Amino acid sequence: MLFSLPSPNSFTKPPIIGITTSCKSETGHYCLFSNYIDAVRRAGGVPVLLTPGELHQARILDFVDGLLFSGGGDIDPSEYGGSCHSSIYRINAERDAFELGLASLALKANIPLLGICRGLEIFTVVSGGRLISHIPDEFGEAIIHRADQSHGVEHAVQIIPRTRLSTLLHHKTEVKVVSWHHQAAEAAPTGWRVAAQAPDGVIEAIEHQHHPWAIAVQWHPELAPDDLLQQRIFRAFVQAASQRQVVAIAQPASN
């Protein structure tokens, strides 16, 4: 499918983009790296933070035009039939329940979805897929996907031709990305297809085959603000949210 990316200023009404955050800290704070917010704003969207613990998840879909599932700690292995591993960290049952529930509802709706790092893993698990507990154990260390829990690294990913992601990235076959993860999807879950892989075979992006606009990347495009190619992902996402908003306005209200 071919489509153009308008400038952010061409939107008549900036779309509302909900972004998931971390769980509540011991000091009572919810946190999110500002890079996500900056990326959405640059693309023309209005970011709204969605905190774990919200029980009225369907209500969220009534007021947002797009959903961005952000990165963060690991999903509890019990959610996908996995096993514990010493590298698994920052598990939070409240965040898992919130994001898995919200993703399940969103995948049944037409709302545009973007997953980043943990976000890809959320879509994988909620779609019945499994995760690789620790990439080095399965793929070795020829490609370093995370220096440690506090530092990301750069490496190349190979984009699968004839995918929506390929179109967004100007049909590039390989791009450099900022990587900061130690887990990944074991395989594309039901309804999804692989859109990018690292040279070692790790799945780096998936896209839904039936949902109007649902893409997830394992890397962090929000950490590459000066990479115009990476920022096209956010622009396309916000454009899709804006178009959904227009369609919703154009549809007559049911009696």
C-alpha positions in Angstrom: 0.0 0.0 0.0 1.5 3.4 -1.0 0.8 6.5 0.9 2.4 9.9 1.4 3.4 11.5 4.7 2.1 15.0 5.2 3.9 17.6 7.3 2.6 17.7 10.9 1.2 21.2 10.2 -1.2 19.8 7.6 -3.4 18.2 10.3 -6.5 20.3 10.9 -6.9 18.8 14.4 -3.9 17.1 16.0 -4.7 13.5 17.0 -4.6 12.4 20.6 -1.9 9.7 21.1 -2.1 7.7 24.3 1.3 6.4 25.5 1.7 3.8 28.2 4.0 4.5 31.1 5.9 2.5 33.7 4.3 1.3 36.9 4.1 3.5 40.0 7.5 3.8 41.7 8.2 3.5 45.5 8.1 7.3 45.6 4.6 7.4 44.0 5.7 8.5 40.5 4.8 7.2 37.1 7.7 7.6 34.6 8.2 7.7 30.9 11.3 8.9 29.0 10.5 12.2 27.4 11.9 11.0 24.1 8.5 9.3 23.4 6.6 12.5 24.1 9.0 14.6 21.9 8.7 12.1 19.0 4.9 12.2 19.1 4.9 16.0 19.3 7.3 16.4 16.4 5.1 14.1 14.3 2.1 16.4 15.0 0.3 14.4 17.7 -0.8 15.4 21.2 0.6 12.9 23.7 -1.5 11.7 26.7 0.1 9.4 29.3 -1.7 6.2 30.2 -0.8 4.8 33.6 -1.0 1.2 34.7 -3.9 0.2 37.0 -6.7 1.8 35.0 -9.6 -0.7 35.0 -11.8 1.2 32.5 -9.6 0.3 29.5 -12.4 0.5 26.9 -13.0 4.1 27.9 -9.5 5.0 26.8 -10.4 4.0 23.2 -13.2 6.5 23.3 -10.9 9.5 23.5 -7.5 8.6 21.9 -6.9 8.4 18.2 -3.8 6.2 18.4 -2.0 4.1 21.0 1.8 3.9 21.6 2.9 1.0 23.8 6.3 2.1 25.2 9.4 0.2 26.3 10.2 -0.9 29.9 10.7 -3.9 32.1 10.1 -7.5 31.2 6.7 -9.2 31.0 6.1 -12.0 33.6 7.0 -15.3 31.8 3.8 -16.8 33.3 1.9 -14.7 30.8 3.2 -16.6 27.8 4.2 -20.0 29.3 7.9 -19.1 29.6 10.4 -19.9 32.2 12.2 -17.7 34.7 15.7 -16.4 33.8 18.2 -14.6 35.9 18.3 -11.7 33.4 14.5 -11.0 33.7 13.9 -7.7 35.6 11.3 -5.1 36.6 8.3 -7.4 36.4 5.1 -5.7 37.4 1.8 -7.5 37.4 -0.2 -4.3 37.3 1.5 -3.0 34.2 1.3 -6.4 32.5 -2.5 -6.7 33.2 -3.2 -3.1 32.0 -1.2 -3.3 28.8 -2.3 -6.8 27.8 -5.9 -5.9 28.4 -5.6 -2.6 26.5 -3.8 -4.3 23.6 -6.4 -7.0 23.4 -9.2 -4.4 23.1 -7.2 -2.2 20.7 -6.4 -5.0 18.3 -10.2 -5.6 17.9 -10.7 -1.9 17.1 -9.5 0.2 14.2 -7.3 2.4 16.3 -3.7 2.8 15.0 -1.1 1.0 17.1 2.7 1.5 17.5 4.7 -0.8 19.8 8.3 0.0 20.8 10.5 -2.7 22.4 8.3 -4.0 25.3 5.4 -2.8 23.1 6.3 -5.4 20.5 6.5 -8.0 23.2 3.1 -7.0 24.5 1.5 -7.5 21.1 3.3 -10.8 20.7 2.1 -12.2 24.0 -1.5 -10.9 23.7 -1.6 -12.5 20.2 -0.7 -15.9 21.6 3.1 -15.8 20.9 6.1 -16.6 23.1 9.2 -14.6 24.0 12.8 -15.6 24.0 13.9 -15.1 27.6 17.4 -13.9 26.9 18.7 -13.3 23.4 22.4 -14.3 24.1 21.3 -17.8 25.2 19.6 -18.4 21.8 21.6 -16.3 19.4 25.0 -15.8 20.9 26.7 -12.4 21.0 27.7 -11.8 17.4 25.2 -8.9 17.6 24.9 -7.0 20.8 21.3 -5.9 21.4 21.9 -4.3 24.8 25.2 -3.2 26.4 23.5 -3.6 29.9 20.3 -2.6 31.5 21.4 1.1 31.5 22.8 1.5 28.0 21.6 0.9 24.4 23.7 0.1 21.4 23.5 0.6 17.7 23.4 -2.2 15.1 21.9 -2.9 11.7 18.5 -4.4 11.0 17.4 -5.9 7.7 14.0 -4.7 6.5 11.7 -7.3 4.8 10.7 -6.1 1.3 7.1 -5.5 0.4 6.1 -4.7 4.0 4.4 -1.6 5.3 7.6 -0.9 7.3 9.6 -1.1 4.1 7.4 1.5 2.5 7.7 3.8 5.5 11.5 3.5 5.4 11.8 4.3 1.6 12.3 0.7 0.7 15.6 0.5 2.5 16.8 -3.0 2.9 19.0 -2.2 5.9 19.0 0.5 8.5 20.9 1.4 11.6 18.9 1.4 14.8 19.3 2.1 18.5 18.8 -1.2 20.3 18.1 -1.7 24.1 16.6 -5.1 24.8 17.5 -8.6 25.8 14.3 -10.4 24.9 12.4 -10.8 21.6 9.5 -12.6 19.9 10.2 -16.2 19.3 8.2 -16.0 16.1 5.6 -13.8 14.5 2.3 -14.5 16.4 -0.9 -15.4 14.7 -2.1 -12.5 12.6 1.3 -10.8 12.4 4.2 -11.1 10.0 7.9 -10.3 10.4 8.9 -6.9 9.0 12.5 -6.7 10.0 15.3 -8.9 11.5 18.8 -8.4 12.9 21.6 -10.1 11.0 21.7 -12.8 13.7 18.0 -13.7 13.0 16.4 -11.9 16.0 13.0 -10.5 15.0 13.2 -6.7 15.1 9.8 -5.7 13.8 6.3 -7.2 13.2 3.2 -5.8 11.5 -0.4 -6.9 11.7 -1.8 -8.5 8.5 -5.4 -7.5 9.1 -5.5 -4.6 11.5 -5.7 -1.2 9.6 -2.4 0.1 11.1 -0.4 -1.9 13.7 3.4 -1.9 13.6 5.8 -2.8 16.4 9.6 -2.4 16.4 12.0 -4.0 18.9 14.4 -1.1 18.6 14.0 2.5 19.9 13.3 5.1 17.1 12.5 7.7 19.7 16.2 7.6 20.7 17.2 8.7 17.2 15.6 12.1 16.9 18.0 13.3 14.2 17.5 10.2 12.0 14.8 11.4 9.6 14.2 7.9 8.4 13.4 6.6 11.9 11.1 9.6 12.6 9.0 8.6 9.6 7.7 5.8 11.7 6.2 8.3 14.1 4.9 10.5 11.3 3.1 7.6 9.6 1.6 6.5 12.9 0.3 10.0 13.7 -0.9 10.4 10.2 -2.9 7.1 10.5 -4.4 8.4 13.8 -5.3 11.7 12.1 -7.0 9.9 9.2 -9.0 7.7 11.7 -10.1 10.9 13.4 -11.4 12.3 10.1 -13.2 9.1 9.2 -14.9 9.0 12.7 -16.1 12.6 12.2 -17.3 11.9 8.7 -19.4 8.9 9.8 -23.0 9.8 10.7 -24.1 9.0 14.2 -26.2 6.0 14.7 -29.8 6.4 15.9 
